[in-house]
Amino acid sequence: MQGHSYSLERAAFVVRSTLGISPSAYQEACEIMGPENAAVAVAGILERVNMINSPGGYLRDLTRRTERGEFSLGPMIMALLKANGVAQAKAGSGGRANFDANEIALTFQSLENELVATNCSKPL
């Protein structure tokens, strides 16, 4: 899991810059949520960037809500996986889907590849 965690965090760093999220907003999210959770939050923001006016402000809001115990990454992860077709394949006929860090990292990698394909970022 260490390797996937590291690549997830590296991808989030690139995506953070691409989305215009300030280093301080991302650092604060890492400190409060933990680096892996902050990276997943950035992936969720990337997936919905066309619906979010200020990605940095949104991350700061998620960070504050996490601090108050009002935010959980679970629903965001499910939305991210569903958007990439993973959840439907795992859930099958109405069963509850279970995911691990490898699947989440691979989903994030596909998001990074989309950025590279659209020339929004350089490969890591």
ROVEXBA-973754 format. One record per residue: residue in one letter; residue number from 0; z, y, x of N, C-alpha, C in turn. Coordinates in steps of 0.05 Angstrom, whole numbers, plus 5000, padded with zeros to 4 digits. Layout:
<sites>
<resn=A	resi=NUM	nzz=Z	nyy=Y	nxx=X	cazz=Z	cayy=Y	caxx=X	czz=Z	cyy=Y	cxx=X>
...
</sites>
This chain:
<sites>
<resn=M	resi=0	nzz=5000	nyy=4976	nxx=5017	cazz=5000	cayy=5000	caxx=5000	czz=5000	cyy=5025	cxx=5017>
<resn=Q	resi=1	nzz=5011	nyy=5023	nxx=5041	cazz=5012	cayy=5046	caxx=5059	czz=4984	cyy=5059	cxx=5064>
<resn=G	resi=2	nzz=4964	nyy=5042	nxx=5069	cazz=4937	cayy=5052	caxx=5074	czz=4925	cyy=5067	cxx=5050>
<resn=H	resi=3	nzz=4929	nyy=5055	nxx=5026	cazz=4918	cayy=5068	caxx=5002	czz=4933	cyy=5093	cxx=4996>
<resn=S	resi=4	nzz=4959	nyy=5093	nxx=5001	cazz=4975	cayy=5117	caxx=4996	czz=4966	cyy=5140	cxx=5014>
<resn=Y	resi=5	nzz=4961	nyy=5133	nxx=5039	cazz=4952	cayy=5153	caxx=5058	czz=4925	cyy=5165	cxx=5050>
<resn=S	resi=6	nzz=4906	nyy=5147	nxx=5043	cazz=4879	cayy=5157	caxx=5035	czz=4880	cyy=5173	cxx=5009>
<resn=L	resi=7	nzz=4898	nyy=5165	nxx=4991	cazz=4902	cayy=5180	caxx=4966	czz=4912	cyy=5208	cxx=4973>
<resn=E	resi=8	nzz=4931	nyy=5210	nxx=4990	cazz=4941	cayy=5237	caxx=4998	czz=4920	cyy=5253	cxx=5013>
<resn=R	resi=9	nzz=4905	nyy=5241	nxx=5030	cazz=4883	cayy=5255	caxx=5044	czz=4862	cyy=5265	cxx=5024>
<resn=A	resi=10	nzz=4855	nyy=5249	nxx=5005	cazz=4835	cayy=5257	caxx=4985	czz=4846	cyy=5280	cxx=4969>
<resn=A	resi=11	nzz=4871	nyy=5279	nxx=4962	cazz=4884	cayy=5300	caxx=4946	czz=4884	cyy=5326	cxx=4961>
<resn=F	resi=12	nzz=4888	nyy=5325	nxx=4987	cazz=4888	cayy=5349	caxx=5004	czz=4860	cyy=5363	cxx=5002>
<resn=V	resi=13	nzz=4839	nyy=5347	nxx=5004	cazz=4812	cayy=5358	caxx=5003	czz=4807	cyy=5369	cxx=4975>
<resn=V	resi=14	nzz=4814	nyy=5353	nxx=4954	cazz=4809	cayy=5362	caxx=4927	czz=4825	cyy=5387	cxx=4921>
<resn=R	resi=15	nzz=4850	nyy=5388	nxx=4931	cazz=4867	cayy=5412	caxx=4927	czz=4852	cyy=5437	cxx=4936>
<resn=S	resi=16	nzz=4841	nyy=5436	nxx=4959	cazz=4826	cayy=5459	caxx=4970	czz=4802	cyy=5465	cxx=4953>
<resn=T	resi=17	nzz=4787	nyy=5445	nxx=4944	cazz=4763	cayy=5448	caxx=4928	czz=4770	cyy=5461	cxx=4901>
<resn=L	resi=18	nzz=4792	nyy=5454	nxx=4890	cazz=4801	cayy=5465	caxx=4864	czz=4813	cyy=5492	cxx=4866>
<resn=G	resi=19	nzz=4819	nyy=5501	nxx=4890	cazz=4831	cayy=5527	caxx=4894	czz=4861	cyy=5527	cxx=4890>
<resn=I	resi=20	nzz=4874	nyy=5504	nxx=4892	cazz=4903	cayy=5502	caxx=4890	czz=4915	cyy=5510	cxx=4916>
<resn=S	resi=21	nzz=4933	nyy=5529	nxx=4915	cazz=4944	cayy=5540	caxx=4940	czz=4960	cyy=5519	cxx=4955>
<resn=P	resi=22	nzz=4961	nyy=5522	nxx=4982	cazz=4978	cayy=5503	caxx=4997	czz=5007	cyy=5503	cxx=4988>
<resn=S	resi=23	nzz=5017	nyy=5526	nxx=4980	cazz=5046	cayy=5528	caxx=4972	czz=5050	cyy=5513	cxx=4946>
<resn=A	resi=24	nzz=5031	nyy=5515	nxx=4927	cazz=5034	cayy=5500	caxx=4902	czz=5033	cyy=5470	cxx=4907>
<resn=Y	resi=25	nzz=5015	nyy=5461	nxx=4924	cazz=5013	cayy=5433	caxx=4930	czz=5038	cyy=5423	cxx=4945>
<resn=Q	resi=26	nzz=5047	nyy=5438	nxx=4964	cazz=5071	cayy=5431	caxx=4980	czz=5095	cyy=5428	cxx=4962>
<resn=E	resi=27	nzz=5098	nyy=5447	nxx=4943	cazz=5121	cayy=5446	caxx=4925	czz=5119	cyy=5421	cxx=4907>
<resn=A	resi=28	nzz=5095	nyy=5415	nxx=4898	cazz=5091	cayy=5391	caxx=4882	czz=5098	cyy=5366	cxx=4898>
<resn=C	resi=29	nzz=5090	nyy=5365	nxx=4923	cazz=5097	cayy=5342	caxx=4941	czz=5127	cyy=5340	cxx=4944>
<resn=E	resi=30	nzz=5141	nyy=5362	nxx=4947	cazz=5170	cayy=5361	caxx=4951	czz=5184	cyy=5352	cxx=4926>
<resn=I	resi=31	nzz=5175	nyy=5361	nxx=4903	cazz=5189	cayy=5355	caxx=4878	czz=5180	cyy=5328	cxx=4866>
<resn=M	resi=32	nzz=5154	nyy=5323	nxx=4866	cazz=5143	cayy=5299	caxx=4854	czz=5142	cyy=5275	cxx=4873>
<resn=G	resi=33	nzz=5140	nyy=5282	nxx=4899	cazz=5134	cayy=5262	caxx=4920	czz=5104	cyy=5264	cxx=4926>
<resn=P	resi=34	nzz=5096	nyy=5258	nxx=4950	cazz=5068	cayy=5262	caxx=4958	czz=5049	cyy=5245	cxx=4942>
<resn=E	resi=35	nzz=5056	nyy=5220	nxx=4936	cazz=5037	cayy=5203	caxx=4921	czz=5034	cyy=5213	cxx=4893>
<resn=N	resi=36	nzz=5056	nyy=5220	nxx=4880	cazz=5054	cayy=5230	caxx=4852	czz=5040	cyy=5257	cxx=4851>
<resn=A	resi=37	nzz=5044	nyy=5274	nxx=4871	cazz=5029	cayy=5299	caxx=4871	czz=4999	cyy=5294	cxx=4874>
<resn=A	resi=38	nzz=4992	nyy=5274	nxx=4891	cazz=4964	cayy=5267	caxx=4894	czz=4952	cyy=5257	cxx=4868>
<resn=V	resi=39	nzz=4967	nyy=5241	nxx=4853	cazz=4957	cayy=5231	caxx=4827	czz=4954	cyy=5254	cxx=4807>
<resn=A	resi=40	nzz=4973	nyy=5273	nxx=4808	cazz=4971	cayy=5296	caxx=4790	czz=4946	cyy=5312	cxx=4797>
<resn=V	resi=41	nzz=4940	nyy=5316	nxx=4822	cazz=4915	cayy=5330	caxx=4830	czz=4891	cyy=5315	cxx=4820>
<resn=A	resi=42	nzz=4891	nyy=5288	nxx=4821	cazz=4869	cayy=5272	caxx=4811	czz=4866	cyy=5277	cxx=4781>
<resn=G	resi=43	nzz=4888	nyy=5278	nxx=4767	cazz=4887	cayy=5284	caxx=4738	czz=4876	cyy=5311	cxx=4732>
<resn=I	resi=44	nzz=4883	nyy=5331	nxx=4748	cazz=4873	cayy=5358	caxx=4745	czz=4843	cyy=5358	cxx=4750>
<resn=L	resi=45	nzz=4834	nyy=5344	nxx=4771	cazz=4806	cayy=5343	caxx=4778	czz=4790	cyy=5331	cxx=4754>
<resn=E	resi=46	nzz=4801	nyy=5310	nxx=4743	cazz=4787	cayy=5297	caxx=4721	czz=4783	cyy=5315	cxx=4697>
<resn=R	resi=47	nzz=4801	nyy=5334	nxx=4693	cazz=4801	cayy=5352	caxx=4670	czz=4796	cyy=5381	cxx=4678>
<resn=V	resi=48	nzz=4784	nyy=5386	nxx=4701	cazz=4782	cayy=5413	caxx=4712	czz=4766	cyy=5431	cxx=4694>
<resn=N	resi=49	nzz=4747	nyy=5420	nxx=4679	cazz=4731	cayy=5437	caxx=4661	czz=4747	cyy=5447	cxx=4637>
<resn=M	resi=50	nzz=4771	nyy=5436	nxx=4632	cazz=4788	cayy=5444	caxx=4610	czz=4813	cyy=5460	cxx=4620>
<resn=I	resi=51	nzz=4815	nyy=5464	nxx=4646	cazz=4839	cayy=5477	caxx=4657	czz=4830	cyy=5504	cxx=4670>
<resn=N	resi=52	nzz=4842	nyy=5526	nxx=4660	cazz=4834	cayy=5552	caxx=4671	czz=4843	cyy=5557	cxx=4699>
<resn=S	resi=53	nzz=4867	nyy=5548	nxx=4706	cazz=4879	cayy=5553	caxx=4732	czz=4891	cyy=5527	cxx=4742>
<resn=P	resi=54	nzz=4876	nyy=5511	nxx=4759	cazz=4887	cayy=5486	caxx=4769	czz=4914	cyy=5490	cxx=4784>
<resn=G	resi=55	nzz=4916	nyy=5512	nxx=4800	cazz=4940	cayy=5517	caxx=4814	czz=4964	cyy=5522	cxx=4795>
<resn=G	resi=56	nzz=4959	nyy=5539	nxx=4775	cazz=4979	cayy=5545	caxx=4756	czz=4987	cyy=5520	cxx=4740>
<resn=Y	resi=57	nzz=4968	nyy=5503	nxx=4734	cazz=4973	cayy=5479	caxx=4719	czz=4991	cyy=5460	cxx=4736>
<resn=L	resi=58	nzz=4984	nyy=5457	nxx=4762	cazz=5001	cayy=5441	caxx=4780	czz=5029	cyy=5452	cxx=4782>
<resn=R	resi=59	nzz=5031	nyy=5478	nxx=4784	cazz=5059	cayy=5490	caxx=4785	czz=5074	cyy=5484	cxx=4759>
<resn=D	resi=60	nzz=5060	nyy=5485	nxx=4736	cazz=5073	cayy=5479	caxx=4711	czz=5082	cyy=5450	cxx=4710>
<resn=L	resi=61	nzz=5065	nyy=5432	nxx=4719	cazz=5072	cayy=5403	caxx=4720	czz=5096	cyy=5399	cxx=4739>
<resn=T	resi=62	nzz=5097	nyy=5413	nxx=4761	cazz=5119	cayy=5411	caxx=4780	czz=5145	cyy=5420	cxx=4767>
<resn=R	resi=63	nzz=5144	nyy=5443	nxx=4753	cazz=5169	cayy=5452	caxx=4739	czz=5178	cyy=5433	cxx=4718>
<resn=R	resi=64	nzz=5159	nyy=5422	nxx=4703	cazz=5166	cayy=5403	caxx=4682	czz=5177	cyy=5378	cxx=4694>
<resn=T	resi=65	nzz=5167	nyy=5369	nxx=4717	cazz=5178	cayy=5346	caxx=4731	czz=5206	cyy=5351	cxx=4739>
<resn=E	resi=66	nzz=5211	nyy=5375	nxx=4750	cazz=5238	cayy=5383	caxx=4759	czz=5258	cyy=5382	cxx=4736>
<resn=R	resi=67	nzz=5249	nyy=5389	nxx=4712	cazz=5267	cayy=5389	caxx=4689	czz=5267	cyy=5361	cxx=4675>
<resn=G	resi=68	nzz=5252	nyy=5342	nxx=4685	cazz=5251	cayy=5316	caxx=4673	czz=5235	cyy=5314	cxx=4648>
<resn=E	resi=69	nzz=5216	nyy=5333	nxx=4645	cazz=5200	cayy=5335	caxx=4621	czz=5171	cyy=5324	cxx=4624>
<resn=F	resi=70	nzz=5165	nyy=5314	nxx=4648	cazz=5138	cayy=5305	caxx=4653	czz=5138	cyy=5278	cxx=4666>
<resn=S	resi=71	nzz=5120	nyy=5261	nxx=4657	cazz=5117	cayy=5234	caxx=4669	czz=5087	cyy=5231	cxx=4675>
<resn=L	resi=72	nzz=5081	nyy=5219	nxx=4698	cazz=5053	cayy=5214	caxx=4706	czz=5040	cyy=5192	cxx=4690>
<resn=G	resi=73	nzz=5055	nyy=5175	nxx=4677	cazz=5044	cayy=5152	caxx=4662	czz=5020	cyy=5159	cxx=4645>
<resn=P	resi=74	nzz=5023	nyy=5178	nxx=4626	cazz=5000	cayy=5185	caxx=4608	czz=4977	cyy=5197	cxx=4624>
<resn=M	resi=75	nzz=4982	nyy=5212	nxx=4645	cazz=4961	cayy=5223	caxx=4661	czz=4946	cyy=5201	cxx=4676>
<resn=I	resi=76	nzz=4960	nyy=5181	nxx=4686	cazz=4948	cayy=5159	caxx=4700	czz=4930	cyy=5143	cxx=4681>
<resn=M	resi=77	nzz=4940	nyy=5138	nxx=4657	cazz=4924	cayy=5123	caxx=4638	czz=4899	cyy=5138	cxx=4631>
<resn=A	resi=78	nzz=4901	nyy=5164	nxx=4627	cazz=4877	cayy=5180	caxx=4620	czz=4857	cyy=5180	cxx=4643>
<resn=L	resi=79	nzz=4867	nyy=5181	nxx=4668	cazz=4850	cayy=5181	caxx=4692	czz=4836	cyy=5154	cxx=4694>
<resn=L	resi=80	nzz=4850	nyy=5132	nxx=4690	cazz=4838	cayy=5106	caxx=4691	czz=4819	cyy=5101	cxx=4668>
<resn=K	resi=81	nzz=4826	nyy=5110	nxx=4644	cazz=4807	cayy=5107	caxx=4622	czz=4781	cyy=5122	cxx=4627>
<resn=A	resi=82	nzz=4784	nyy=5146	nxx=4638	cazz=4760	cayy=5162	caxx=4643	czz=4742	cyy=5149	cxx=4663>
<resn=N	resi=83	nzz=4753	nyy=5132	nxx=4680	cazz=4736	cayy=5117	caxx=4699	czz=4731	cyy=5089	cxx=4691>
<resn=G	resi=84	nzz=4737	nyy=5082	nxx=4666	cazz=4730	cayy=5055	caxx=4656	czz=4748	cyy=5033	cxx=4664>
<resn=V	resi=85	nzz=4769	nyy=5038	nxx=4679	cazz=4786	cayy=5017	caxx=4689	czz=4805	cyy=5006	cxx=4667>
<resn=A	resi=86	nzz=4817	nyy=5024	nxx=4651	cazz=4837	cayy=5016	caxx=4632	czz=4825	cyy=4998	cxx=4610>
<resn=Q	resi=87	nzz=4801	nyy=5004	nxx=4601	cazz=4789	cayy=4988	caxx=4580	czz=4784	cyy=4960	cxx=4590>
<resn=A	resi=88	nzz=4774	nyy=4958	nxx=4614	cazz=4769	cayy=4931	caxx=4625	czz=4795	cyy=4915	cxx=4628>
<resn=K	resi=89	nzz=4816	nyy=4928	nxx=4637	cazz=4842	cayy=4915	caxx=4641	czz=4856	cyy=4908	cxx=4615>
<resn=A	resi=90	nzz=4854	nyy=4925	nxx=4595	cazz=4869	cayy=4922	caxx=4570	czz=4857	cyy=4900	cxx=4553>
<resn=G	resi=91	nzz=4830	nyy=4896	nxx=4555	cazz=4817	cayy=4875	caxx=4540	czz=4820	cyy=4879	cxx=4510>
<resn=S	resi=92	nzz=4831	nyy=4859	nxx=4497	cazz=4833	cayy=4859	caxx=4467	czz=4860	cyy=4870	cxx=4458>
<resn=G	resi=93	nzz=4866	nyy=4894	nxx=4464	cazz=4890	cayy=4907	caxx=4454	czz=4915	cyy=4902	cxx=4470>
<resn=G	resi=94	nzz=4913	nyy=4887	nxx=4492	cazz=4937	cayy=4882	caxx=4509	czz=4944	cyy=4907	cxx=4525>
<resn=R	resi=95	nzz=4968	nyy=4907	nxx=4535	cazz=4978	cayy=4929	caxx=4552	czz=4967	cyy=4926	cxx=4580>
<resn=A	resi=96	nzz=4955	nyy=4947	nxx=4590	cazz=4943	cayy=4946	caxx=4617	czz=4964	cyy=4952	cxx=4638>
<resn=N	resi=97	nzz=4963	nyy=4938	nxx=4660	cazz=4981	cayy=4942	caxx=4682	czz=4964	cyy=4949	cxx=4706>
<resn=F	resi=98	nzz=4972	nyy=4970	nxx=4721	cazz=4957	cayy=4979	caxx=4744	czz=4974	cyy=4980	cxx=4768>
<resn=D	resi=99	nzz=4962	nyy=4978	nxx=4791	cazz=4977	cayy=4980	caxx=4816	czz=4966	cyy=5003	cxx=4833>
<resn=A	resi=100	nzz=4979	nyy=5009	nxx=4855	cazz=4971	cayy=5031	caxx=4872	czz=4942	cyy=5028	cxx=4883>
<resn=N	resi=101	nzz=4934	nyy=5003	nxx=4887	cazz=4907	cayy=4999	caxx=4897	czz=4886	cyy=5008	cxx=4877>
<resn=E	resi=102	nzz=4890	nyy=5002	nxx=4852	cazz=4870	cayy=5010	caxx=4831	czz=4870	cyy=5041	cxx=4829>
<resn=I	resi=103	nzz=4893	nyy=5053	nxx=4830	cazz=4895	cayy=5082	caxx=4828	czz=4881	cyy=5095	cxx=4852>
<resn=A	resi=104	nzz=4886	nyy=5084	nxx=4876	cazz=4873	cayy=5094	caxx=4900	czz=4843	cyy=5091	cxx=4898>
<resn=L	resi=105	nzz=4833	nyy=5069	nxx=4888	cazz=4805	cayy=5065	caxx=4886	czz=4792	cyy=5084	cxx=4866>
<resn=T	resi=106	nzz=4807	nyy=5090	nxx=4844	cazz=4798	cayy=5109	caxx=4824	czz=4796	cyy=5137	cxx=4837>
<resn=F	resi=107	nzz=4816	nyy=5144	nxx=4853	cazz=4816	cayy=5170	caxx=4866	czz=4793	cyy=5171	cxx=4886>
<resn=Q	resi=108	nzz=4788	nyy=5149	nxx=4900	cazz=4765	cayy=5148	caxx=4919	czz=4739	cyy=5153	cxx=4904>
<resn=S	resi=109	nzz=4736	nyy=5142	nxx=4880	cazz=4711	cayy=5147	caxx=4865	czz=4709	cyy=5176	cxx=4858>
<resn=L	resi=110	nzz=4732	nyy=5189	nxx=4852	cazz=4731	cayy=5218	caxx=4846	czz=4722	cyy=5233	cxx=4871>
<resn=E	resi=111	nzz=4733	nyy=5226	nxx=4894	cazz=4725	cayy=5239	caxx=4919	czz=4695	cyy=5235	cxx=4924>
<resn=N	resi=112	nzz=4685	nyy=5211	nxx=4919	cazz=4657	cayy=5206	caxx=4923	czz=4640	cyy=5223	cxx=4905>
<resn=E	resi=113	nzz=4649	nyy=5228	nxx=4880	cazz=4635	cayy=5246	caxx=4862	czz=4633	cyy=5274	cxx=4873>
<resn=L	resi=114	nzz=4656	nyy=5283	nxx=4885	cazz=4656	cayy=5310	caxx=4897	czz=4635	cyy=5311	cxx=4920>
<resn=V	resi=115	nzz=4635	nyy=5291	nxx=4937	cazz=4616	cayy=5290	caxx=4959	czz=4588	cyy=5290	cxx=4949>
<resn=A	resi=116	nzz=4583	nyy=5274	nxx=4928	cazz=4556	cayy=5272	caxx=4917	czz=4546	cyy=5298	cxx=4906>
<resn=T	resi=117	nzz=4564	nyy=5315	nxx=4896	cazz=4556	cayy=5340	caxx=4885	czz=4559	cyy=5363	cxx=4905>
<resn=N	resi=118	nzz=4564	nyy=5356	nxx=4930	cazz=4567	cayy=5375	caxx=4952	czz=4590	cyy=5394	cxx=4948>
<resn=C	resi=119	nzz=4611	nyy=5385	nxx=4934	cazz=4635	cayy=5402	caxx=4930	czz=4654	cyy=5398	cxx=4953>
<resn=S	resi=120	nzz=4650	nyy=5378	nxx=4969	cazz=4669	cayy=5371	caxx=4990	czz=4655	cyy=5355	cxx=5012>
<resn=K	resi=121	nzz=4667	nyy=5354	nxx=5035	cazz=4656	cayy=5337	caxx=5056	czz=4672	cyy=5311	cxx=5056>
<resn=P	resi=122	nzz=4660	nyy=5288	nxx=5063	cazz=4675	cayy=5263	caxx=5064	czz=4698	cyy=5265	cxx=5085>
<resn=L	resi=123	nzz=4719	nyy=5250	nxx=5079	cazz=4742	cayy=5249	caxx=5098	czz=4736	cyy=5233	cxx=5122>
</sites>
